[in-house]
């Protein structure tokens, strides 16, 4: 099972028993009475202090104990003489697994900018900030699986390589084994994909939803949780080319059921983080408060734990898109022309509009429903008015939309009509249309971008900082 991790050691009684710990040096300092080594193995935000007597080890050995070096320490677990932790280790034996040249090691004990840390993504998990983010990311992922298992959903693995474009966006990464220097051509001069590996055009998926619906029409309740890809040339703080999506699909769920599930689900996973990531969240909250000290009062963010509790403790406000537009048209920012983007029925709401509704008007999370059909995807169920669809978006403070979903169109003729309207060739999704011909049923689902969730829970401002190795335009370094 290996040695005890530092998280476990810090919780033990200081009874002078012999322990072995392994980890990386955060700091080393020497005084005339002792040598202090702060060690961290990634299991917790907290370091454990190991103490040696002057002269206990050779000067040559101690020169190799620098920030970033990896050590194995054996010693007695005793009561700490300093403040901040209950126990420390009185070193008896010290072994250096690997040294870190202090002249070359880029993570010295000082504050580094997030931009700099993105350039050394192979090392940034060793920092307090990114260690905390990755532990929280793990806990949220675990909570996702635990929630759906408790609700009797089945985990479905949908394909990463696909020939369909679930969103109709057309911004997909192509998958091919063709020689790009000698592309086969048809008589008309087009690329002959019949000679490619799959015998047709293939891409990395933008969503597992369409295949997820197939599973729901047999197993009733399924969810997917996997990587998705969008070749959108967007260099913003909210977009990635590779990200993870959580997509439940449920037979016999209508719009109201879908909203109930989305609210219950997101509250569950955030509550799990609040209960199981207290030290990491406290560290990140303190980090954010330090950053806010340099900002004007009106630009300071809500304290992290308060923001998370705000979501968990409040029932989400539910209203239609049309009602939201009316509120925005009557709002002070609109009347004073302070919104950057115009407001009117039929627009796709921008983040500033969504955040106004959440943060200023209702002061709670919001679920908007029944959007205009023209701004939503082809698979959403048409309302009786013929103008809107049974869509739903969940809006959060500080981030805007975090969940998008809908009741799916279950009527074959209506779905086929929408497919033609948006210019999709029915032959490319014949299998999707089939489910509306053979035992169709009301069904719903939603999608949650996992990195958006991690961004919200950690309080970070750039989505590239909540995934271990971000992929975005001109960057696939690691």
Buried (B, 14 or more C-beta within 10 A) or exposed (E): EEBBBBBEBBEEEBEEEEBBBBBBBBBBEEEEEBBBBBBBBBBBBBBBBBBBEEEBBEEEEBEBBBBBBBBBBBBBBBEBEEEEEEBBBBBEEBEBEEBBEEEEBEBEEEEBEBEEBBEBBEBBBBBBBBBBBBBBBEBBBBBBBEBBEEBEBBBBEBEBEBBBBBBBEEBBBEBBEBEEEEBEEEEEEEBBBEEBEBEEBBBBBBBBBBBBBBBBBEBBBBBBBBBBBBBBEEEEEBBBBBBBBBBBBBBEBBBBBBBEBBBEBBBBBBBBBBEBBEBBBBBBBEBBBEEBEEEEEEEBBBBBBEBBBBBBEEEBBBBBBBBBBBBBEEBEBBEEEEBEEEBEEEBEBBBBBBBBBBBEBBEBBBBBBBBBBEEBBBBBBBBEEEBBBBBBBBBBBBBBBBBBBBBBBBEBEEBBEBBEEEEBEEEBBEEBBEBBEEEBBBBBBBBBBBBBBBBBBBBBBBBBBBBEBBBBEEBEEE
